[in-house]
Amino acid sequence: MSAEATKKVSKPKKAAKSRAPAKKKPALECEICGYRVIVDQTCGCVEEHTLICCGQPMDKI
């Protein structure tokens, strides 16, 4: 047998798929209790809506 006949043939490696960077979703947090809300979809209204928790508006984080 020749040396070439005993060599193992390696398969070409697959290129790693690069993922698109995750989009940051807007989030709100209550300063008093720490409750957090993540906004999945915006409503498209011109005016900004205020979410109330523990009697105070939630802050953007």
PDB file of N, CA, C and O in Angstrom, chain B, residues numbered from 101:
ATOM      1  N   MET B 101       0.836  -1.180   0.000  1.00  0.00           N
ATOM      2  CA  MET B 101       0.000   0.000   0.000  1.00  0.00           C
ATOM      3  C   MET B 101       0.878   1.239   0.000  1.00  0.00           C
ATOM      4  O   MET B 101       1.948   1.281   0.607  1.00  0.00           O
ATOM      5  N   SER B 102       0.396   2.217  -0.686  1.00  0.00           N
ATOM      6  CA  SER B 102       1.157   3.463  -0.721  1.00  0.00           C
ATOM      7  C   SER B 102       0.735   4.332   0.463  1.00  0.00           C
ATOM      8  O   SER B 102      -0.288   4.073   1.097  1.00  0.00           O
ATOM      9  N   ALA B 103       1.529   5.367   0.757  1.00  0.00           N
ATOM     10  CA  ALA B 103       1.256   6.259   1.889  1.00  0.00           C
ATOM     11  C   ALA B 103      -0.019   7.061   1.653  1.00  0.00           C
ATOM     12  O   ALA B 103      -0.726   7.404   2.600  1.00  0.00           O
ATOM     13  N   GLU B 104      -0.309   7.356   0.399  1.00  0.00           N
ATOM     14  CA  GLU B 104      -1.493   8.146   0.076  1.00  0.00           C
ATOM     15  C   GLU B 104      -2.773   7.350   0.302  1.00  0.00           C
ATOM     16  O   GLU B 104      -3.802   7.941   0.629  1.00  0.00           O
ATOM     17  N   ALA B 105      -2.742   6.070   0.143  1.00  0.00           N
ATOM     18  CA  ALA B 105      -3.921   5.234   0.288  1.00  0.00           C
ATOM     19  C   ALA B 105      -4.340   5.117   1.751  1.00  0.00           C
ATOM     20  O   ALA B 105      -5.516   4.887   2.032  1.00  0.00           O
ATOM     21  N   THR B 106      -3.405   5.272   2.687  1.00  0.00           N
ATOM     22  CA  THR B 106      -3.729   5.124   4.102  1.00  0.00           C
ATOM     23  C   THR B 106      -4.110   6.449   4.764  1.00  0.00           C
ATOM     24  O   THR B 106      -4.539   6.449   5.918  1.00  0.00           O
ATOM     25  N   LYS B 107      -3.968   7.562   4.073  1.00  0.00           N
ATOM     26  CA  LYS B 107      -4.327   8.852   4.658  1.00  0.00           C
ATOM     27  C   LYS B 107      -5.838   8.986   4.761  1.00  0.00           C
ATOM     28  O   LYS B 107      -6.575   8.564   3.869  1.00  0.00           O
ATOM     29  N   LYS B 108      -6.283   9.573   5.848  1.00  0.00           N
ATOM     30  CA  LYS B 108      -7.704   9.830   6.011  1.00  0.00           C
ATOM     31  C   LYS B 108      -8.044  11.145   5.331  1.00  0.00           C
ATOM     32  O   LYS B 108      -7.303  12.124   5.417  1.00  0.00           O
ATOM     33  N   VAL B 109      -9.154  11.141   4.670  1.00  0.00           N
ATOM     34  CA  VAL B 109      -9.615  12.355   4.001  1.00  0.00           C
ATOM     35  C   VAL B 109     -10.526  13.091   4.978  1.00  0.00           C
ATOM     36  O   VAL B 109     -11.532  12.549   5.435  1.00  0.00           O
ATOM     37  N   SER B 110     -10.161  14.329   5.290  1.00  0.00           N
ATOM     38  CA  SER B 110     -10.998  15.098   6.217  1.00  0.00           C
ATOM     39  C   SER B 110     -12.000  15.922   5.422  1.00  0.00           C
ATOM     40  O   SER B 110     -11.706  16.443   4.347  1.00  0.00           O
ATOM     41  N   LYS B 111     -13.192  16.017   5.993  1.00  0.00           N
ATOM     42  CA  LYS B 111     -14.233  16.802   5.347  1.00  0.00           C
ATOM     43  C   LYS B 111     -13.973  18.277   5.602  1.00  0.00           C
ATOM     44  O   LYS B 111     -13.466  18.646   6.661  1.00  0.00           O
ATOM     45  N   PRO B 112     -14.317  19.117   4.642  1.00  0.00           N
ATOM     46  CA  PRO B 112     -14.135  20.550   4.880  1.00  0.00           C
ATOM     47  C   PRO B 112     -15.051  21.005   6.019  1.00  0.00           C
ATOM     48  O   PRO B 112     -16.208  20.595   6.109  1.00  0.00           O
ATOM     49  N   LYS B 113     -14.504  21.858   6.879  1.00  0.00           N
ATOM     50  CA  LYS B 113     -15.290  22.347   8.015  1.00  0.00           C
ATOM     51  C   LYS B 113     -16.289  23.385   7.553  1.00  0.00           C
ATOM     52  O   LYS B 113     -16.018  24.190   6.662  1.00  0.00           O
ATOM     53  N   LYS B 114     -17.456  23.344   8.185  1.00  0.00           N
ATOM     54  CA  LYS B 114     -18.490  24.325   7.860  1.00  0.00           C
ATOM     55  C   LYS B 114     -18.121  25.662   8.481  1.00  0.00           C
ATOM     56  O   LYS B 114     -17.614  25.725   9.601  1.00  0.00           O
ATOM     57  N   ALA B 115     -18.380  26.716   7.747  1.00  0.00           N
ATOM     58  CA  ALA B 115     -18.113  28.051   8.268  1.00  0.00           C
ATOM     59  C   ALA B 115     -19.141  28.372   9.342  1.00  0.00           C
ATOM     60  O   ALA B 115     -20.324  28.065   9.196  1.00  0.00           O
ATOM     61  N   ALA B 116     -18.686  28.985  10.406  1.00  0.00           N
ATOM     62  CA  ALA B 116     -19.599  29.348  11.495  1.00  0.00           C
ATOM     63  C   ALA B 116     -20.546  30.433  11.020  1.00  0.00           C
ATOM     64  O   ALA B 116     -20.130  31.419  10.412  1.00  0.00           O
ATOM     65  N   LYS B 117     -21.825  30.238  11.306  1.00  0.00           N
ATOM     66  CA  LYS B 117     -22.815  31.227  10.909  1.00  0.00           C
ATOM     67  C   LYS B 117     -22.763  32.393  11.882  1.00  0.00           C
ATOM     68  O   LYS B 117     -22.811  32.203  13.097  1.00  0.00           O
ATOM     69  N   SER B 118     -22.665  33.574  11.350  1.00  0.00           N
ATOM     70  CA  SER B 118     -22.664  34.736  12.228  1.00  0.00           C
ATOM     71  C   SER B 118     -24.097  35.208  12.426  1.00  0.00           C
ATOM     72  O   SER B 118     -24.877  35.288  11.477  1.00  0.00           O
ATOM     73  N   ARG B 119     -24.428  35.516  13.663  1.00  0.00           N
ATOM     74  CA  ARG B 119     -25.772  35.977  13.987  1.00  0.00           C
ATOM     75  C   ARG B 119     -25.810  37.493  13.935  1.00  0.00           C
ATOM     76  O   ARG B 119     -24.830  38.177  14.231  1.00  0.00           O
ATOM     77  N   ALA B 120     -26.952  37.984  13.556  1.00  0.00           N
ATOM     78  CA  ALA B 120     -27.139  39.428  13.552  1.00  0.00           C
ATOM     79  C   ALA B 120     -27.221  39.895  15.003  1.00  0.00           C
ATOM     80  O   ALA B 120     -27.780  39.194  15.847  1.00  0.00           O
ATOM     81  N   PRO B 121     -26.669  41.073  15.300  1.00  0.00           N
ATOM     82  CA  PRO B 121     -26.747  41.557  16.675  1.00  0.00           C
ATOM     83  C   PRO B 121     -28.191  41.763  17.104  1.00  0.00           C
ATOM     84  O   PRO B 121     -29.018  42.242  16.328  1.00  0.00           O
ATOM     85  N   ALA B 122     -28.483  41.400  18.333  1.00  0.00           N
ATOM     86  CA  ALA B 122     -29.843  41.518  18.858  1.00  0.00           C
ATOM     87  C   ALA B 122     -30.213  42.987  19.000  1.00  0.00           C
ATOM     88  O   ALA B 122     -29.417  43.810  19.452  1.00  0.00           O
ATOM     89  N   LYS B 123     -31.441  43.292  18.603  1.00  0.00           N
ATOM     90  CA  LYS B 123     -31.918  44.664  18.743  1.00  0.00           C
ATOM     91  C   LYS B 123     -32.307  44.893  20.196  1.00  0.00           C
ATOM     92  O   LYS B 123     -32.931  44.043  20.830  1.00  0.00           O
ATOM     93  N   LYS B 124     -31.930  46.051  20.707  1.00  0.00           N
ATOM     94  CA  LYS B 124     -32.277  46.391  22.079  1.00  0.00           C
ATOM     95  C   LYS B 124     -33.719  46.844  22.130  1.00  0.00           C
ATOM     96  O   LYS B 124     -34.125  47.736  21.385  1.00  0.00           O
ATOM     97  N   LYS B 125     -34.485  46.234  23.000  1.00  0.00           N
ATOM     98  CA  LYS B 125     -35.890  46.594  23.144  1.00  0.00           C
ATOM     99  C   LYS B 125     -36.012  47.587  24.293  1.00  0.00           C
ATOM    100  O   LYS B 125     -35.306  47.475  25.295  1.00  0.00           O
ATOM    101  N   PRO B 126     -36.913  48.562  24.144  1.00  0.00           N
ATOM    102  CA  PRO B 126     -37.085  49.524  25.235  1.00  0.00           C
ATOM    103  C   PRO B 126     -37.611  48.834  26.493  1.00  0.00           C
ATOM    104  O   PRO B 126     -38.446  47.932  26.421  1.00  0.00           O
ATOM    105  N   ALA B 127     -37.105  49.276  27.647  1.00  0.00           N
ATOM    106  CA  ALA B 127     -37.517  48.682  28.911  1.00  0.00           C
ATOM    107  C   ALA B 127     -37.820  49.784  29.914  1.00  0.00           C
ATOM    108  O   ALA B 127     -37.266  50.881  29.844  1.00  0.00           O
ATOM    109  N   LEU B 128     -38.710  49.469  30.849  1.00  0.00           N
ATOM    110  CA  LEU B 128     -39.087  50.384  31.914  1.00  0.00           C
ATOM    111  C   LEU B 128     -38.906  49.661  33.243  1.00  0.00           C
ATOM    112  O   LEU B 128     -39.084  48.446  33.323  1.00  0.00           O
ATOM    113  N   GLU B 129     -38.549  50.418  34.294  1.00  0.00           N
ATOM    114  CA  GLU B 129     -38.338  49.812  35.603  1.00  0.00           C
ATOM    115  C   GLU B 129     -38.937  50.698  36.686  1.00  0.00           C
ATOM    116  O   GLU B 129     -38.865  51.925  36.614  1.00  0.00           O
ATOM    117  N   CYS B 130     -39.529  50.061  37.688  1.00  0.00           N
ATOM    118  CA  CYS B 130     -40.087  50.773  38.837  1.00  0.00           C
ATOM    119  C   CYS B 130     -38.957  51.001  39.843  1.00  0.00           C
ATOM    120  O   CYS B 130     -38.251  50.060  40.204  1.00  0.00           O
ATOM    121  N   GLU B 131     -38.783  52.245  40.297  1.00  0.00           N
ATOM    122  CA  GLU B 131     -37.731  52.558  41.267  1.00  0.00           C
ATOM    123  C   GLU B 131     -38.038  51.987  42.651  1.00  0.00           C
ATOM    124  O   GLU B 131     -37.120  51.753  43.438  1.00  0.00           O
ATOM    125  N   ILE B 132     -39.315  51.762  42.954  1.00  0.00           N
ATOM    126  CA  ILE B 132     -39.700  51.317  44.290  1.00  0.00           C
ATOM    127  C   ILE B 132     -39.581  49.798  44.440  1.00  0.00           C
ATOM    128  O   ILE B 132     -38.875  49.316  45.326  1.00  0.00           O
ATOM    129  N   CYS B 133     -40.261  49.052  43.588  1.00  0.00           N
ATOM    130  CA  CYS B 133     -40.280  47.590  43.749  1.00  0.00           C
ATOM    131  C   CYS B 133     -39.319  46.863  42.806  1.00  0.00           C
ATOM    132  O   CYS B 133     -39.040  45.682  43.013  1.00  0.00           O
ATOM    133  N   GLY B 134     -38.804  47.547  41.770  1.00  0.00           N
ATOM    134  CA  GLY B 134     -37.857  46.914  40.851  1.00  0.00           C
ATOM    135  C   GLY B 134     -38.510  46.149  39.714  1.00  0.00           C
ATOM    136  O   GLY B 134     -37.811  45.505  38.932  1.00  0.00           O
ATOM    137  N   TYR B 135     -39.838  46.201  39.598  1.00  0.00           N
ATOM    138  CA  TYR B 135     -40.556  45.511  38.518  1.00  0.00           C
ATOM    139  C   TYR B 135     -40.100  46.081  37.179  1.00  0.00           C
ATOM    140  O   TYR B 135     -39.979  47.297  37.034  1.00  0.00           O
ATOM    141  N   ARG B 136     -39.848  45.215  36.201  1.00  0.00           N
ATOM    142  CA  ARG B 136     -39.387  45.654  34.882  1.00  0.00           C
ATOM    143  C   ARG B 136     -40.362  45.216  33.794  1.00  0.00           C
ATOM    144  O   ARG B 136     -40.960  44.142  33.865  1.00  0.00           O
ATOM    145  N   VAL B 137     -40.508  46.073  32.789  1.00  0.00           N
ATOM    146  CA  VAL B 137     -41.369  45.794  31.643  1.00  0.00           C
ATOM    147  C   VAL B 137     -40.521  45.987  30.393  1.00  0.00           C
ATOM    148  O   VAL B 137     -39.851  47.009  30.244  1.00  0.00           O
ATOM    149  N   ILE B 138     -40.549  45.003  29.493  1.00  0.00           N
ATOM    150  CA  ILE B 138     -39.859  45.115  28.210  1.00  0.00           C
ATOM    151  C   ILE B 138     -40.921  45.254  27.132  1.00  0.00           C
ATOM    152  O   ILE B 138     -41.864  44.464  27.074  1.00  0.00           O
ATOM    153  N   VAL B 139     -40.768  46.254  26.283  1.00  0.00           N
ATOM    154  CA  VAL B 139     -41.747  46.539  25.237  1.00  0.00           C
ATOM    155  C   VAL B 139     -41.391  45.722  23.998  1.00  0.00           C
ATOM    156  O   VAL B 139     -40.341  45.934  23.390  1.00  0.00           O
ATOM    157  N   ASP B 140     -42.276  44.777  23.623  1.00  0.00           N
ATOM    158  CA  ASP B 140     -42.046  43.939  22.442  1.00  0.00           C
ATOM    159  C   ASP B 140     -42.426  44.669  21.159  1.00  0.00           C
ATOM    160  O   ASP B 140     -41.694  44.616  20.171  1.00  0.00           O
ATOM    161  N   GLN B 141     -43.558  45.342  21.174  1.00  0.00           N
ATOM    162  CA  GLN B 141     -44.031  46.065  19.997  1.00  0.00           C
ATOM    163  C   GLN B 141     -44.490  47.454  20.427  1.00  0.00           C
ATOM    164  O   GLN B 141     -45.132  47.618  21.465  1.00  0.00           O
ATOM    165  N   THR B 142     -44.156  48.436  19.622  1.00  0.00           N
ATOM    166  CA  THR B 142     -44.638  49.777  19.904  1.00  0.00           C
ATOM    167  C   THR B 142     -45.976  49.958  19.201  1.00  0.00           C
ATOM    168  O   THR B 142     -46.251  49.321  18.184  1.00  0.00           O
ATOM    169  N   CYS B 143     -46.800  50.834  19.760  1.00  0.00           N
ATOM    170  CA  CYS B 143     -48.151  51.010  19.221  1.00  0.00           C
ATOM    171  C   CYS B 143     -48.173  51.968  18.029  1.00  0.00           C
ATOM    172  O   CYS B 143     -49.106  51.936  17.227  1.00  0.00           O
ATOM    173  N   GLY B 144     -47.152  52.820  17.909  1.00  0.00           N
ATOM    174  CA  GLY B 144     -47.096  53.752  16.787  1.00  0.00           C
ATOM    175  C   GLY B 144     -47.790  55.072  17.064  1.00  0.00           C
ATOM    176  O   GLY B 144     -47.915  55.901  16.163  1.00  0.00           O
ATOM    177  N   CYS B 145     -48.245  55.285  18.292  1.00  0.00           N
ATOM    178  CA  CYS B 145     -48.890  56.554  18.644  1.00  0.00           C
ATOM    179  C   CYS B 145     -47.863  57.680  18.649  1.00  0.00           C
ATOM    180  O   CYS B 145     -46.678  57.452  18.892  1.00  0.00           O
ATOM    181  N   VAL B 146     -48.322  58.879  18.382  1.00  0.00           N
ATOM    182  CA  VAL B 146     -47.443  60.042  18.403  1.00  0.00           C
ATOM    183  C   VAL B 146     -47.062  60.389  19.839  1.00  0.00           C
ATOM    184  O   VAL B 146     -45.913  60.729  20.122  1.00  0.00           O
ATOM    185  N   GLU B 147     -48.040  60.299  20.742  1.00  0.00           N
ATOM    186  CA  GLU B 147     -47.778  60.627  22.146  1.00  0.00           C
ATOM    187  C   GLU B 147     -47.158  59.437  22.864  1.00  0.00           C
ATOM    188  O   GLU B 147     -47.393  58.288  22.489  1.00  0.00           O
ATOM    189  N   GLU B 148     -46.370  59.712  23.893  1.00  0.00           N
ATOM    190  CA  GLU B 148     -45.734  58.654  24.668  1.00  0.00           C
ATOM    191  C   GLU B 148     -46.660  58.230  25.807  1.00  0.00           C
ATOM    192  O   GLU B 148     -47.229  59.073  26.501  1.00  0.00           O
ATOM    193  N   HIS B 149     -46.804  56.928  25.993  1.00  0.00           N
ATOM    194  CA  HIS B 149     -47.651  56.411  27.060  1.00  0.00           C
ATOM    195  C   HIS B 149     -46.819  56.245  28.327  1.00  0.00           C
ATOM    196  O   HIS B 149     -45.643  55.887  28.258  1.00  0.00           O
ATOM    197  N   THR B 150     -47.420  56.504  29.475  1.00  0.00           N
ATOM    198  CA  THR B 150     -46.743  56.368  30.755  1.00  0.00           C
ATOM    199  C   THR B 150     -47.319  55.171  31.496  1.00  0.00           C
ATOM    200  O   THR B 150     -48.532  55.070  31.680  1.00  0.00           O
ATOM    201  N   LEU B 151     -46.450  54.269  31.916  1.00  0.00           N
ATOM    202  CA  LEU B 151     -46.885  53.130  32.713  1.00  0.00           C
ATOM    203  C   LEU B 151     -46.663  53.476  34.183  1.00  0.00           C
ATOM    204  O   LEU B 151     -45.607  53.985  34.557  1.00  0.00           O
ATOM    205  N   ILE B 152     -47.677  53.192  35.017  1.00  0.00           N
ATOM    206  CA  ILE B 152     -47.643  53.520  36.428  1.00  0.00           C
ATOM    207  C   ILE B 152     -47.477  52.237  37.240  1.00  0.00           C
ATOM    208  O   ILE B 152     -48.180  51.254  37.005  1.00  0.00           O
ATOM    209  N   CYS B 153     -46.552  52.249  38.191  1.00  0.00           N
ATOM    210  CA  CYS B 153     -46.333  51.131  39.111  1.00  0.00           C
ATOM    211  C   CYS B 153     -46.043  51.740  40.483  1.00  0.00           C
ATOM    212  O   CYS B 153     -45.277  52.699  40.577  1.00  0.00           O
ATOM    213  N   CYS B 154     -46.626  51.214  41.519  1.00  0.00           N
ATOM    214  CA  CYS B 154     -46.452  51.710  42.890  1.00  0.00           C
ATOM    215  C   CYS B 154     -46.788  53.197  43.003  1.00  0.00           C
ATOM    216  O   CYS B 154     -46.213  53.909  43.826  1.00  0.00           O
ATOM    217  N   GLY B 155     -47.728  53.660  42.168  1.00  0.00           N
ATOM    218  CA  GLY B 155     -48.180  55.038  42.233  1.00  0.00           C
ATOM    219  C   GLY B 155     -47.287  56.060  41.552  1.00  0.00           C
ATOM    220  O   GLY B 155     -47.566  57.257  41.607  1.00  0.00           O
ATOM    221  N   GLN B 156     -46.196  55.596  40.899  1.00  0.00           N
ATOM    222  CA  GLN B 156     -45.276  56.508  40.208  1.00  0.00           C
ATOM    223  C   GLN B 156     -45.008  56.005  38.788  1.00  0.00           C
ATOM    224  O   GLN B 156     -45.088  54.805  38.524  1.00  0.00           O
ATOM    225  N   PRO B 157     -44.687  56.939  37.865  1.00  0.00           N
ATOM    226  CA  PRO B 157     -44.357  56.525  36.504  1.00  0.00           C
ATOM    227  C   PRO B 157     -43.073  55.692  36.495  1.00  0.00           C
ATOM    228  O   PRO B 157     -42.142  55.962  37.253  1.00  0.00           O
ATOM    229  N   MET B 158     -43.037  54.698  35.647  1.00  0.00           N
ATOM    230  CA  MET B 158     -41.839  53.849  35.521  1.00  0.00           C
ATOM    231  C   MET B 158     -40.791  54.583  34.710  1.00  0.00           C
ATOM    232  O   MET B 158     -41.120  55.338  33.795  1.00  0.00           O
ATOM    233  N   ASP B 159     -39.503  54.356  35.051  1.00  0.00           N
ATOM    234  CA  ASP B 159     -38.383  55.015  34.383  1.00  0.00           C
ATOM    235  C   ASP B 159     -37.818  54.135  33.288  1.00  0.00           C
ATOM    236  O   ASP B 159     -37.808  52.910  33.408  1.00  0.00           O
ATOM    237  N   LYS B 160     -37.343  54.762  32.212  1.00  0.00           N
ATOM    238  CA  LYS B 160     -36.682  54.018  31.142  1.00  0.00           C
ATOM    239  C   LYS B 160     -35.299  53.585  31.612  1.00  0.00           C
ATOM    240  O   LYS B 160     -34.590  54.329  32.289  1.00  0.00           O
ATOM    241  N   ILE B 161     -34.930  52.346  31.228  1.00  0.00           N
ATOM    242  CA  ILE B 161     -33.586  51.865  31.558  1.00  0.00           C
ATOM    243  C   ILE B 161     -32.854  51.494  30.304  1.00  0.00           C
ATOM    244  O   ILE B 161     -31.702  51.065  30.366  1.00  0.00           O
TER     245      ILE B 161
END
